[in-house]
């Protein structure tokens, strides 16, 4: 790079400077880049959705749409109940939706979003030697060599803040979309900071301010604290990060094992992880809490259809194929159940994800659920034609690629002995016999499902009459 960027390093630096860059409602922002008239309006981007239809799932919603209760992974039909289409609105027709309570719906255009993301990534890689790309719209940057935690010459801010502002402004100027940026001495705090003042936020947490910044935050904001752990901590009188930081670490260790000490350290802002380039994930998953605990089978199926569309779209956006499709069903009071189906070869087939997920869901017909999830795993990555399967009985893969990670289960084209090539099959064993809930979460933070990971909160695995095993056993 030529010249000196704002916040150039000096010998007085010292502590690491980490940026967490999180694009605000990225797909909706891309649509606004293409259609400037959508700025300030409620925008919903749907997966598996065509204009004017009610089928599909919400990929993302703008903050204006969220005010109406439209959330990601929600079925489009449910979103339309809360936010009708602007195309159907008419202020002069009492039977039509009010334009002030309507929004704009657009289908996912992943190729366009990738082009915008490429422009963002070009800025990030130009501003930092080390970039960890977590997803299409999120990344960590280690900019310690470019800036420092000392005051700028004007005395109004640190050099680190000036550099972060420079990165943020370049993204908006060169890519045309808005990011929220968190700045801190470590990854965990930087991520919390980027969420602190959305949208279009910039939050800086200097080395001496970490504990005071974290202390008033809800304990759920600490990485690794999901609803079960949060309830357990609440029963012990711990409701904020400050409460957790003040707790006796030996008591936390007694209650949660080694993870108790990890939570204690995180609440105090201790995180020694280095920012490293991202490896490929082993799985992709998405979960959604059911707004009202329900035993309505059609309502459950609608949620699973939406989640399946989301996960399949995520896999396609990463040029990933999958050999295992699974679901998660959290039944009352809080029993976590997983099911999975393993295929004879890697596929990229959104329709198959939907069909398999619904088939696995049928085991829970009539049961009351509070949360559902869909997952694809045993991923492989490659360029060129992607394989598809038309259904449970259909065909062979178009192309076979090597597994993207060591330790995957054999060659992607392998089939179970005695099972016809191309047929869907059950994988009946192997791998971890007692996975933790972390096995459901996607690697590398690409997805941040609301789950707990401590060994004391194991999944309660259930087997169907035909011997189907839990999703964790495939890892």
Helices and strands as residue ranges (DSSP letters): E 18-23, H 26-34, G 36-38, E 43-47, E 57-61, H 63-66, H 76-82, E 84-85, G 86-88, G 99-101, E 102-107, H 110-127, E 130-135, E 138-142, H 159-175, E 179-184, H 187-196, E 202-204, G 207-209, H 210-215, G 219-221, H 227-235, H 241-246, H 249-256, H 258-267, E 283-294, H 297-317, E 320-331, E 335-347, H 350-361, G 362-364, E 369-377, E 380-381, G 437-439, G 443-445, G 471-474
